[in-house]
Amino acid sequence: MRSIVEQEPNKILTILSEIALRGKGATTECLLDEVLDAGLTAPTYFQAEGEDSDASYLGQSPAWAKYHIREWKRVVTVYKGGQSEWRLQTTETP
């Protein structure tokens, strides 16, 4: 998958609604649900890179392996951890 960067909130929400993560760890049929649960309702920055066969976009696999979503000071990062489990981390930047 080619890396992608998007900064338009509605486009970001649309992209997130089409990403599914399977396998172990923080899996989901819709990454948008996880991002909304983390408190991001209008993300202003989205970056995805890498490639992973446990991820799909628009129903096609593989999709990206790393996701970085930001809304103001809140950041959600989704990636595969050391033992190939999806991890979802929410942080607040200063």
ZANU-228997 format. One record per residue: x, y, z of N, C-alpha, C, CB in turn. Coordinates in nm, 2 decimals. Glycine has a CB too. Layout:
# residues N
{pt {X Y Z} {X Y Z} {X Y Z} {X Y Z}}
...
END
This chain:
# residues 94
{pt {0.08 -0.12 0.00} {0.00 0.00 0.00} {0.09 0.12 0.00} {-0.10 0.00 0.12}}
{pt {0.05 0.22 -0.08} {0.12 0.35 -0.08} {0.08 0.43 0.05} {0.08 0.43 -0.20}}
{pt {0.18 0.49 0.11} {0.15 0.58 0.22} {0.05 0.69 0.18} {0.28 0.64 0.28}}
{pt {-0.03 0.73 0.28} {-0.14 0.83 0.26} {-0.13 0.93 0.37} {-0.28 0.76 0.24}}
{pt {-0.16 1.05 0.34} {-0.18 1.16 0.44} {-0.30 1.24 0.40} {-0.05 1.26 0.45}}
{pt {-0.39 1.26 0.49} {-0.51 1.33 0.47} {-0.53 1.43 0.58} {-0.64 1.24 0.45}}
{pt {-0.58 1.55 0.55} {-0.60 1.65 0.65} {-0.75 1.71 0.65} {-0.50 1.76 0.63}}
{pt {-0.83 1.65 0.57} {-0.97 1.70 0.56} {-1.06 1.61 0.65} {-1.02 1.71 0.41}}
{pt {-1.12 1.66 0.75} {-1.19 1.58 0.85} {-1.29 1.48 0.79} {-1.26 1.66 0.95}}
{pt {-1.38 1.52 0.70} {-1.48 1.43 0.64} {-1.41 1.32 0.56} {-1.57 1.51 0.55}}
{pt {-1.31 1.35 0.49} {-1.24 1.24 0.41} {-1.17 1.14 0.51} {-1.13 1.31 0.32}}
{pt {-1.12 1.20 0.62} {-1.06 1.11 0.72} {-1.16 1.01 0.77} {-0.99 1.19 0.83}}
{pt {-1.27 1.06 0.81} {-1.38 0.98 0.87} {-1.43 0.87 0.77} {-1.50 1.07 0.91}}
{pt {-1.43 0.91 0.64} {-1.47 0.82 0.54} {-1.37 0.71 0.52} {-1.49 0.89 0.40}}
{pt {-1.24 0.74 0.52} {-1.13 0.64 0.51} {-1.14 0.55 0.63} {-1.00 0.71 0.50}}
{pt {-1.15 0.60 0.75} {-1.15 0.52 0.87} {-1.27 0.42 0.87} {-1.16 0.61 1.00}}
{pt {-1.38 0.46 0.82} {-1.50 0.38 0.81} {-1.48 0.26 0.72} {-1.62 0.46 0.77}}
{pt {-1.38 0.26 0.64} {-1.35 0.15 0.54} {-1.24 0.06 0.58} {-1.33 0.21 0.40}}
{pt {-1.18 0.08 0.70} {-1.06 0.01 0.74} {-1.11 -0.10 0.84} {-0.95 0.10 0.80}}
{pt {-1.07 -0.22 0.82} {-1.09 -0.33 0.92} {-0.96 -0.39 0.96} {-1.19 -0.44 0.86}}
{pt {-0.95 -0.43 1.08} {-0.83 -0.50 1.13} {-0.86 -0.63 1.19} {-0.76 -0.41 1.24}}
{pt {-0.79 -0.74 1.14} {-0.82 -0.87 1.19} {-0.69 -0.93 1.25} {-0.87 -0.96 1.07}}
{pt {-0.71 -1.04 1.31} {-0.59 -1.11 1.37} {-0.60 -1.10 1.52} {-0.46 -1.04 1.33}}
{pt {-0.50 -1.06 1.59} {-0.50 -1.06 1.74} {-0.49 -0.91 1.79} {-0.38 -1.14 1.80}}
{pt {-0.53 -0.89 1.91} {-0.52 -0.76 1.97} {-0.64 -0.67 1.94} {-0.39 -0.69 1.92}}
{pt {-0.61 -0.55 1.92} {-0.72 -0.44 1.90} {-0.78 -0.46 1.76} {-0.66 -0.30 1.92}}
{pt {-0.86 -0.56 1.73} {-0.92 -0.58 1.60} {-1.05 -0.51 1.60} {-0.93 -0.73 1.57}}
{pt {-1.09 -0.48 1.48} {-1.22 -0.41 1.46} {-1.27 -0.43 1.31} {-1.21 -0.26 1.49}}
{pt {-1.40 -0.43 1.29} {-1.46 -0.43 1.16} {-1.46 -0.29 1.10} {-1.60 -0.49 1.16}}
{pt {-1.44 -0.19 1.19} {-1.45 -0.05 1.14} {-1.36 0.04 1.23} {-1.60 0.00 1.14}}
{pt {-1.25 0.08 1.18} {-1.15 0.16 1.26} {-1.22 0.29 1.31} {-1.03 0.19 1.18}}
{pt {-1.31 0.34 1.23} {-1.38 0.46 1.27} {-1.44 0.45 1.41} {-1.49 0.50 1.17}}
{pt {-1.50 0.33 1.44} {-1.57 0.31 1.58} {-1.46 0.33 1.69} {-1.63 0.17 1.58}}
{pt {-1.34 0.27 1.67} {-1.24 0.28 1.77} {-1.19 0.43 1.79} {-1.12 0.19 1.73}}
{pt {-1.18 0.50 1.68} {-1.14 0.64 1.69} {-1.24 0.73 1.75} {-1.11 0.69 1.54}}
{pt {-1.37 0.70 1.72} {-1.48 0.78 1.79} {-1.48 0.75 1.94} {-1.61 0.75 1.73}}
{pt {-1.46 0.62 1.97} {-1.46 0.58 2.12} {-1.34 0.64 2.19} {-1.45 0.42 2.13}}
{pt {-1.23 0.68 2.12} {-1.12 0.74 2.18} {-1.14 0.89 2.20} {-0.99 0.72 2.09}}
{pt {-1.25 0.94 2.15} {-1.29 1.08 2.16} {-1.26 1.17 2.05} {-1.22 1.13 2.28}}
{pt {-1.22 1.12 1.94} {-1.19 1.20 1.82} {-1.32 1.20 1.73} {-1.07 1.15 1.74}}
{pt {-1.38 1.32 1.71} {-1.50 1.33 1.63} {-1.48 1.40 1.50} {-1.61 1.40 1.71}}
{pt {-1.37 1.48 1.49} {-1.34 1.55 1.37} {-1.19 1.56 1.35} {-1.40 1.70 1.37}}
{pt {-1.13 1.44 1.33} {-0.98 1.44 1.31} {-0.93 1.53 1.21} {-0.93 1.30 1.29}}
{pt {-0.81 1.60 1.23} {-0.76 1.69 1.14} {-0.63 1.64 1.07} {-0.73 1.82 1.21}}
{pt {-0.59 1.52 1.11} {-0.47 1.47 1.04} {-0.48 1.32 1.05} {-0.34 1.52 1.11}}
{pt {-0.45 1.25 0.93} {-0.45 1.11 0.92} {-0.33 1.07 0.84} {-0.58 1.05 0.86}}
{pt {-0.25 0.97 0.89} {-0.14 0.92 0.81} {-0.15 0.77 0.82} {0.00 0.97 0.86}}
{pt {-0.13 0.70 0.71} {-0.12 0.55 0.71} {0.00 0.51 0.63} {-0.26 0.49 0.66}}
{pt {0.07 0.40 0.67} {0.18 0.36 0.60} {0.21 0.21 0.62} {0.31 0.44 0.63}}
{pt {0.30 0.15 0.55} {0.33 0.01 0.56} {0.22 -0.07 0.50} {0.35 -0.02 0.70}}
{pt {0.24 -0.20 0.52} {0.14 -0.30 0.46} {0.13 -0.42 0.55} {0.19 -0.35 0.32}}
{pt {0.00 -0.46 0.57} {-0.03 -0.57 0.66} {-0.14 -0.65 0.61} {-0.05 -0.53 0.81}}
{pt {-0.13 -0.78 0.60} {-0.23 -0.87 0.54} {-0.35 -0.89 0.64} {-0.18 -1.01 0.51}}
{pt {-0.34 -0.85 0.77} {-0.45 -0.85 0.86} {-0.53 -0.73 0.86} {-0.40 -0.88 1.00}}
{pt {-0.50 -0.63 0.77} {-0.57 -0.51 0.76} {-0.64 -0.51 0.62} {-0.48 -0.39 0.78}}
{pt {-0.76 -0.45 0.61} {-0.82 -0.44 0.48} {-0.88 -0.30 0.47} {-0.93 -0.54 0.46}}
{pt {-0.88 -0.25 0.34} {-0.94 -0.12 0.31} {-1.03 -0.14 0.19} {-0.83 -0.01 0.28}}
{pt {-1.16 -0.09 0.20} {-1.26 -0.11 0.10} {-1.28 -0.26 0.07} {-1.22 -0.03 -0.03}}
{pt {-1.26 -0.34 0.17} {-1.28 -0.49 0.16} {-1.16 -0.56 0.09} {-1.40 -0.51 0.08}}
{pt {-1.05 -0.49 0.06} {-0.94 -0.55 0.00} {-0.82 -0.56 0.10} {-0.90 -0.47 -0.13}}
{pt {-0.75 -0.67 0.10} {-0.64 -0.69 0.18} {-0.52 -0.72 0.09} {-0.66 -0.80 0.28}}
{pt {-0.40 -0.67 0.12} {-0.36 -0.60 0.25} {-0.39 -0.45 0.24} {-0.21 -0.63 0.27}}
{pt {-0.39 -0.40 0.36} {-0.40 -0.25 0.38} {-0.28 -0.20 0.46} {-0.54 -0.21 0.44}}
{pt {-0.29 -0.08 0.51} {-0.18 -0.03 0.58} {-0.15 -0.10 0.72} {-0.20 0.12 0.61}}
{pt {-0.03 -0.08 0.76} {0.01 -0.15 0.89} {0.02 -0.05 1.01} {0.15 -0.21 0.87}}
{pt {0.03 0.08 0.98} {0.04 0.18 1.09} {-0.05 0.30 1.06} {0.19 0.23 1.10}}
{pt {-0.12 0.34 1.16} {-0.21 0.45 1.15} {-0.19 0.56 1.25} {-0.36 0.40 1.16}}
{pt {-0.19 0.68 1.21} {-0.17 0.80 1.30} {-0.28 0.89 1.28} {-0.03 0.86 1.29}}
{pt {-0.37 0.91 1.38} {-0.49 1.00 1.37} {-0.48 1.11 1.48} {-0.62 0.92 1.37}}
{pt {-0.50 1.23 1.44} {-0.48 1.34 1.54} {-0.60 1.44 1.53} {-0.35 1.42 1.51}}
{pt {-0.65 1.48 1.64} {-0.74 1.59 1.66} {-0.70 1.68 1.77} {-0.89 1.53 1.68}}
{pt {-0.65 1.80 1.74} {-0.60 1.89 1.83} {-0.48 1.82 1.91} {-0.70 1.94 1.93}}
{pt {-0.50 1.81 2.04} {-0.39 1.75 2.12} {-0.40 1.60 2.14} {-0.39 1.81 2.25}}
{pt {-0.51 1.54 2.10} {-0.54 1.40 2.12} {-0.49 1.32 1.99} {-0.69 1.37 2.14}}
{pt {-0.41 1.21 2.02} {-0.36 1.13 1.91} {-0.39 0.99 1.93} {-0.20 1.15 1.90}}
{pt {-0.44 0.92 1.82} {-0.46 0.78 1.83} {-0.36 0.71 1.73} {-0.61 0.74 1.79}}
{pt {-0.29 0.62 1.78} {-0.19 0.54 1.70} {-0.23 0.40 1.70} {-0.05 0.56 1.75}}
{pt {-0.24 0.34 1.58} {-0.27 0.19 1.57} {-0.16 0.13 1.49} {-0.41 0.17 1.50}}
{pt {-0.11 0.02 1.55} {0.01 -0.05 1.48} {0.01 -0.19 1.54} {0.14 0.03 1.51}}
{pt {0.10 -0.27 1.47} {0.12 -0.41 1.52} {0.23 -0.40 1.62} {0.16 -0.50 1.40}}
{pt {0.21 -0.47 1.73} {0.31 -0.47 1.84} {0.41 -0.58 1.82} {0.24 -0.49 1.98}}
{pt {0.50 -0.60 1.92} {0.61 -0.69 1.91} {0.57 -0.83 1.88} {0.69 -0.68 2.04}}
{pt {0.46 -0.88 1.92} {0.42 -1.01 1.90} {0.31 -1.02 1.79} {0.37 -1.08 2.03}}
{pt {0.31 -0.93 1.70} {0.21 -0.93 1.59} {0.07 -0.91 1.64} {0.23 -1.05 1.51}}
{pt {0.04 -0.83 1.74} {-0.09 -0.80 1.79} {-0.12 -0.66 1.76} {-0.11 -0.84 1.94}}
{pt {-0.24 -0.63 1.71} {-0.27 -0.49 1.69} {-0.28 -0.41 1.82} {-0.41 -0.48 1.61}}
{pt {-0.22 -0.30 1.83} {-0.23 -0.21 1.95} {-0.29 -0.08 1.91} {-0.08 -0.20 2.01}}
{pt {-0.37 -0.03 2.00} {-0.43 0.10 1.98} {-0.39 0.18 2.10} {-0.59 0.09 1.97}}
{pt {-0.33 0.30 2.08} {-0.28 0.38 2.18} {-0.33 0.52 2.17} {-0.12 0.38 2.19}}
{pt {-0.39 0.58 2.27} {-0.44 0.71 2.27} {-0.36 0.80 2.37} {-0.59 0.72 2.31}}
{pt {-0.31 0.91 2.32} {-0.23 1.00 2.40} {-0.27 1.14 2.38} {-0.08 0.98 2.36}}
{pt {-0.23 1.23 2.48} {-0.25 1.37 2.47} {-0.12 1.44 2.45} {-0.33 1.43 2.60}}
{pt {-0.10 1.52 2.36} {0.03 1.59 2.34} {0.02 1.72 2.42} {0.06 1.61 2.19}}
{pt {0.14 1.77 2.46} {0.14 1.90 2.53} {0.10 2.02 2.45} {0.28 1.92 2.59}}
END
